[in-house]
Amino acid sequence: MSAARVTLALILFANVLAHGAETFRVATYNVQNYLASAIGTRPAKTDAAKAKIREGIRATKADVLALQEMGGTNALLELRDRLKREGCDYPHWEHISAWDTNIHVAVLSKFPIVFRRPHTNDSFLLFGKRHFVKRGFAEVEIRVNDKYKFTLLTAHLKSKLTVWDADEQELRDEEAAVLREKIESIFSTHPNANVIVAGDLNDTRDSKPIRTIIAAGRKHSLIDTRPAEQNGDNQPNQNPRYPPPQITWTHYYGVKDQFSRIDYILLSRGMAREWMSNETFIVKVPNWGIGSDHRPIVATFIAEEK
């Protein structure tokens, strides 16, 4: 973490202590085919995998949870019910069903969802052929308290698995462009909106899709929270152009024996003013891979406009 971020974190933490401001956590987690029953080549989620997923969710201590690769509403409500039995109650939820009929994006929240704008039918042209954003985007406005609310956009962009009808990278590029349009639409009516974009974006920080979504240098660019393991690493990078060499991978791809950071929590500038970077991290649980090939990440915020 840079000296500037450490200083900001200490200032925000001091403000919390001084004013007793409420804090809350937002997490995102790709739960890898959380299906209630088998669909095609996708098997039903085993009880052991479900238990490990719940363990990871409980470890986030999240108030709001963005989910990817969720099955149907029955699977979501089953997860929600099991979590409640284990002392983790999410009374409010959203589930988006778009063109992919197997896996979906969803939201679980301890706070009221006061506005919903599901994006389920967006499309784009690629070499003259129309394609649809397979998983759509969940857009919800969440009221944390009487004085603070924020908009959460949850996404799961095209994976790196090849498909027969187009190049996977080009499909992901186009889906990212559509997502950026959704972000710009929010700012067109609320320039200072508190916005979080969270989910499995299926590409690395230097890729075209992530650059498109973050839009560095533009008026409404986003800030990458870059969660890392809380393992004591605090050394700066020897090259000041690069971030600290912390452990930030979120996904394991067995085919290539490859670990990558492809899950993100991105913030608008307004949201970043309430961000507690020292309480933003990758959640570690033993044998995490039993549940999913992804690890959950979490960010913490002060529920008070700064």
Backbone torsions as a table, in degrees:
resi	resn	phi	psi	omega
1	MET	NA	135.2	-179.0
2	SER	-69.3	160.6	179.2
3	ALA	-60.0	-36.6	-179.9
4	ALA	-64.8	-40.7	179.7
5	ARG	-68.0	-39.6	178.0
6	VAL	-61.3	-44.1	179.5
7	THR	-62.4	-44.9	178.2
8	LEU	-60.9	-42.8	-179.1
9	ALA	-62.6	-41.9	-179.5
10	LEU	-66.3	-38.3	178.7
11	ILE	-64.7	-46.2	179.6
12	LEU	-63.9	-40.3	179.8
13	PHE	-65.6	-38.6	177.4
14	ALA	-63.7	-37.4	177.6
15	ASN	-64.4	-39.0	177.9
16	VAL	-61.5	-46.7	-179.5
17	LEU	-65.0	-38.8	-175.2
18	ALA	-73.4	-36.4	-172.9
19	HIS	-109.9	-3.3	179.5
20	GLY	62.8	31.6	-177.3
21	ALA	-67.6	144.6	176.7
22	GLU	-70.2	143.3	174.1
23	THR	-119.6	159.5	176.9
24	PHE	-148.9	160.3	-177.6
25	ARG	-120.9	143.1	175.1
26	VAL	-123.6	129.7	-179.9
27	ALA	-124.8	159.4	172.1
28	THR	-134.1	144.7	-172.3
29	TYR	-154.8	121.5	170.1
30	ASN	-86.2	113.6	-171.8
31	VAL	-94.7	15.6	171.4
32	GLN	43.7	86.8	173.6
33	ASN	56.5	55.6	178.1
34	TYR	-79.6	79.4	-173.7
35	LEU	-106.1	138.5	177.3
36	ALA	-72.7	-29.5	177.6
37	SER	-147.2	159.7	-177.7
38	ALA	-62.9	140.5	176.0
39	ILE	-132.5	111.7	-178.9
40	GLY	60.3	-123.7	179.1
41	THR	-87.7	-1.9	-179.5
42	ARG	-91.6	119.6	-179.8
43	PRO	-78.6	162.2	173.3
44	ALA	-67.8	148.9	178.5
45	LYS	-67.7	131.8	-179.6
46	THR	-75.7	160.8	178.1
47	ASP	-61.5	-38.3	179.5
48	ALA	-64.5	-41.5	178.9
49	ALA	-66.3	-41.3	178.5
50	LYS	-62.4	-41.7	179.9
51	ALA	-63.3	-39.0	179.2
52	LYS	-69.7	-37.3	175.2
53	ILE	-59.3	-46.5	-179.8
54	ARG	-64.1	-37.1	176.8
55	GLU	-60.9	-43.6	177.9
56	GLY	-64.3	-40.5	179.2
57	ILE	-65.0	-44.3	179.1
58	ARG	-61.7	-35.2	-179.0
59	ALA	-68.4	-25.3	177.9
60	THR	-69.8	-28.1	-172.7
61	LYS	53.6	37.6	-175.2
62	ALA	-80.1	142.9	172.7
63	ASP	-88.4	-28.3	178.3
64	VAL	-133.1	133.1	-173.8
65	LEU	-129.7	120.8	174.3
66	ALA	-93.9	129.9	-175.8
67	LEU	-121.3	142.6	173.3
68	GLN	-126.3	158.1	-175.4
69	GLU	58.6	34.0	172.8
70	MET	-80.3	143.9	174.8
71	GLY	-73.1	-151.8	-179.5
72	GLY	-71.8	-177.7	-178.0
73	THR	-62.0	-31.3	177.7
74	ASN	-62.3	-40.7	178.7
75	ALA	-66.1	-41.7	179.1
76	LEU	-63.5	-45.6	-177.8
77	LEU	-69.4	-30.6	174.3
78	GLU	-65.7	-44.3	176.3
79	LEU	-60.9	-45.9	179.9
80	ARG	-59.6	-42.6	-179.3
81	ASP	-66.3	-42.8	179.0
82	ARG	-63.7	-41.4	178.2
83	LEU	-62.5	-39.7	179.4
84	LYS	-62.1	-41.4	178.4
85	ARG	-62.3	-27.7	-178.5
86	GLU	-95.0	14.1	173.7
87	GLY	88.5	17.8	-177.8
88	CYS	-126.9	89.6	-170.2
89	ASP	-95.0	125.1	175.1
90	TYR	-120.6	89.7	-175.0
91	PRO	-71.3	-18.3	-175.4
92	HIS	-114.6	141.3	-175.8
93	TRP	-152.3	159.6	174.8
94	GLU	-141.3	141.1	180.0
95	HIS	-136.8	128.1	-176.6
96	ILE	-111.8	126.1	176.5
97	SER	-115.7	111.6	-178.6
98	ALA	-112.0	-136.6	-173.1
99	TRP	-79.0	-24.5	173.4
100	ASP	-80.3	116.1	-175.4
101	THR	-87.4	-0.9	-176.7
102	ASN	-102.4	-49.8	-176.7
103	ILE	-123.5	151.1	-168.6
104	HIS	-141.8	171.5	170.2
105	VAL	-104.9	151.5	-175.9
106	ALA	-153.2	167.8	178.7
107	VAL	-137.1	135.5	169.0
108	LEU	-117.3	136.7	-175.0
109	SER	-142.8	139.1	172.1
110	LYS	-82.8	-16.3	-179.8
111	PHE	-102.2	156.5	179.6
112	PRO	-63.4	139.0	170.3
113	ILE	-92.0	112.0	-171.6
114	VAL	-99.0	-10.0	178.0
115	PHE	-153.8	140.7	179.9
116	ARG	-131.5	134.3	173.9
117	ARG	-137.6	85.2	179.9
118	PRO	-71.5	137.6	177.8
119	HIS	-112.8	100.4	-170.8
120	THR	-121.4	-3.6	-172.0
121	ASN	-136.5	27.3	-179.2
122	ASP	-78.3	143.5	-178.3
123	SER	-141.1	170.9	178.7
124	PHE	-154.5	158.4	177.1
125	LEU	-98.1	133.8	177.2
126	LEU	-134.1	109.8	-177.3
127	PHE	53.3	43.7	174.5
128	GLY	82.3	-2.0	-179.9
129	LYS	-111.8	138.1	-179.7
130	ARG	-86.5	131.7	176.6
131	HIS	-124.6	154.8	179.1
132	PHE	-112.0	149.5	173.7
133	VAL	-68.9	108.9	-165.8
134	LYS	-59.6	-46.9	-174.9
135	ARG	-98.0	-5.1	-177.7
136	GLY	65.6	-169.5	177.9
137	PHE	-135.7	136.1	172.8
138	ALA	-93.7	123.2	176.0
139	GLU	-120.8	119.3	-179.8
140	VAL	-135.8	148.8	172.3
141	GLU	-106.3	128.8	-173.2
142	ILE	-117.8	130.5	178.5
143	ARG	-99.3	111.6	-180.0
144	VAL	-76.7	-43.5	175.4
145	ASN	-154.0	-171.7	-176.0
146	ASP	-66.5	-17.3	-175.4
147	LYS	-114.4	-4.5	-174.6
148	TYR	-140.6	131.3	174.1
149	LYS	-145.5	161.7	178.8
150	PHE	-149.9	161.5	177.2
151	THR	-103.7	131.9	177.5
152	LEU	-113.6	124.9	172.1
153	LEU	-108.6	122.1	-179.3
154	THR	-111.0	131.5	-174.5
155	ALA	-136.4	153.8	170.7
156	HIS	-141.1	96.2	-175.3
157	LEU	-76.3	166.2	-179.5
158	LYS	-50.3	134.4	179.5
159	SER	-73.7	177.3	177.6
160	LYS	-88.9	6.0	173.8
161	LEU	-70.9	137.1	-178.7
162	THR	-71.8	150.0	175.3
163	VAL	-129.0	161.8	-171.9
164	TRP	-77.7	-24.7	-167.7
165	ASP	-103.3	-1.0	-179.8
166	ALA	-170.5	167.3	175.5
167	ASP	-78.5	129.2	-175.3
168	GLU	-61.6	-36.4	-179.9
169	GLN	-65.9	-41.8	179.7
170	GLU	-67.2	-37.0	175.9
171	LEU	-62.8	-42.6	179.8
172	ARG	-66.9	-38.7	176.2
173	ASP	-57.2	-45.7	-177.3
174	GLU	-70.1	-39.4	176.9
175	GLU	-62.3	-38.8	177.7
176	ALA	-63.2	-38.4	178.4
177	ALA	-64.4	-39.7	177.1
178	VAL	-64.5	-42.3	178.4
179	LEU	-61.6	-40.7	178.2
180	ARG	-62.4	-35.8	176.4
181	GLU	-61.4	-39.4	177.7
182	LYS	-63.5	-40.4	179.1
183	ILE	-63.9	-46.4	180.0
184	GLU	-62.4	-34.9	179.5
185	SER	-62.8	-39.4	177.4
186	ILE	-62.0	-46.7	-176.8
187	PHE	-71.2	-23.4	180.0
188	SER	-64.6	-30.0	178.9
189	THR	-103.5	-24.2	-179.9
190	HIS	-135.7	81.9	-173.4
191	PRO	-58.0	-27.1	-178.0
192	ASN	-107.7	25.0	-175.0
193	ALA	-61.0	145.5	170.3
194	ASN	-85.2	112.8	-174.5
195	VAL	-130.2	135.9	170.3
196	ILE	-120.9	129.8	171.4
197	VAL	-110.3	117.6	-173.6
198	ALA	-134.5	142.7	174.4
199	GLY	152.0	-171.5	178.2
200	ASP	-91.2	104.9	-177.6
201	LEU	-96.4	-1.4	168.9
202	ASN	57.8	28.9	174.6
203	ASP	-158.3	165.6	-175.2
204	THR	-89.7	168.1	-169.8
205	ARG	-58.4	-31.2	-176.4
206	ASP	-91.1	2.6	-175.4
207	SER	-79.3	162.9	179.8
208	LYS	-61.8	-44.8	180.0
209	PRO	-59.0	-43.2	-178.5
210	ILE	-70.4	-38.4	176.6
211	ARG	-63.1	-38.8	179.0
212	THR	-62.7	-45.7	-176.8
213	ILE	-68.7	-44.7	-179.4
214	ILE	-70.0	-39.3	177.0
215	ALA	55.7	52.7	180.0
216	ALA	-57.1	137.6	179.1
217	GLY	88.6	-11.8	177.6
218	ARG	-89.1	166.5	-174.0
219	LYS	-58.3	-41.4	-176.5
220	HIS	-114.5	49.2	177.5
221	SER	-68.0	159.9	-179.9
222	LEU	-106.7	159.4	-179.7
223	ILE	-110.3	129.4	-179.9
224	ASP	-85.6	118.4	-178.0
225	THR	-73.5	-23.1	176.2
226	ARG	46.8	64.1	177.6
227	PRO	-61.3	145.1	-179.6
228	ALA	-136.1	165.6	176.1
229	GLU	-65.3	140.5	176.0
230	GLN	-89.9	73.0	-175.6
231	ASN	-115.2	10.5	178.9
232	GLY	97.9	-10.7	178.2
233	ASP	-63.5	127.7	177.9
234	ASN	-145.5	11.8	-177.6
235	GLN	-77.3	144.8	176.5
236	PRO	-76.9	164.1	174.6
237	ASN	-74.3	141.2	178.5
238	GLN	-63.8	-27.1	174.1
239	ASN	-99.7	111.2	-174.7
240	PRO	-63.6	-11.1	178.8
241	ARG	-75.9	-15.8	-174.1
242	TYR	-113.1	155.5	179.6
243	PRO	-71.1	167.2	-180.0
244	PRO	-59.2	148.1	-178.4
245	PRO	-80.5	59.8	177.3
246	GLN	-87.2	165.7	180.0
247	ILE	-86.4	108.5	-172.1
248	THR	-122.1	3.3	-175.8
249	TRP	-65.6	145.3	-178.0
250	THR	-122.4	-10.0	-172.3
251	HIS	-142.1	139.5	175.4
252	TYR	-112.5	123.5	179.6
253	TYR	-107.9	103.1	-172.5
254	GLY	-63.2	-33.0	-177.6
255	VAL	-56.8	-40.5	-178.4
256	LYS	-106.6	4.7	-175.2
257	ASP	49.6	52.9	-169.1
258	GLN	-125.5	134.5	176.3
259	PHE	-109.3	129.4	-175.6
260	SER	-139.8	157.3	172.3
261	ARG	-98.8	102.4	-179.0
262	ILE	-126.2	0.9	176.4
263	ASP	-106.3	138.8	-169.5
264	TYR	-137.1	151.2	163.1
265	ILE	-125.1	108.9	-176.6
266	LEU	-110.8	144.2	-172.1
267	LEU	-125.3	143.7	167.1
268	SER	-71.0	164.6	-179.5
269	ARG	-63.4	-36.0	178.0
270	GLY	-64.1	-43.6	179.6
271	MET	-66.5	-35.2	-177.4
272	ALA	-64.7	-23.9	179.0
273	ARG	-66.9	-23.9	179.7
274	GLU	-101.3	3.3	-175.0
275	TRP	-77.1	132.6	174.7
276	MET	-102.9	94.6	-173.7
277	SER	-65.7	-28.0	179.7
278	ASN	-74.2	-9.9	177.1
279	GLU	-116.6	36.4	-180.0
280	THR	-124.8	123.1	-169.0
281	PHE	-163.9	169.2	171.0
282	ILE	-87.8	133.1	179.6
283	VAL	-83.5	130.0	178.6
284	LYS	-111.9	126.7	171.3
285	VAL	-131.8	147.5	179.7
286	PRO	-60.7	140.8	177.3
287	ASN	53.0	42.0	-177.4
288	TRP	-55.4	-31.1	-175.2
289	GLY	-68.4	-12.0	174.6
290	ILE	-62.6	-35.2	-177.2
291	GLY	-85.1	-42.9	-173.0
292	SER	-161.5	160.6	173.2
293	ASP	-85.7	4.6	174.7
294	HIS	-114.5	159.7	171.8
295	ARG	-112.6	143.9	178.2
296	PRO	-73.2	148.5	174.0
297	ILE	-125.4	153.0	-172.6
298	VAL	-142.2	144.3	175.3
299	ALA	-129.6	148.0	-176.1
300	THR	-116.6	145.7	-175.9
301	PHE	-138.5	155.4	170.1
302	ILE	-88.7	130.1	-177.2
303	ALA	-85.8	58.3	-177.0
304	GLU	-157.8	128.5	-178.8
305	GLU	-62.5	131.1	179.3
306	LYS	-111.5	NA	NA
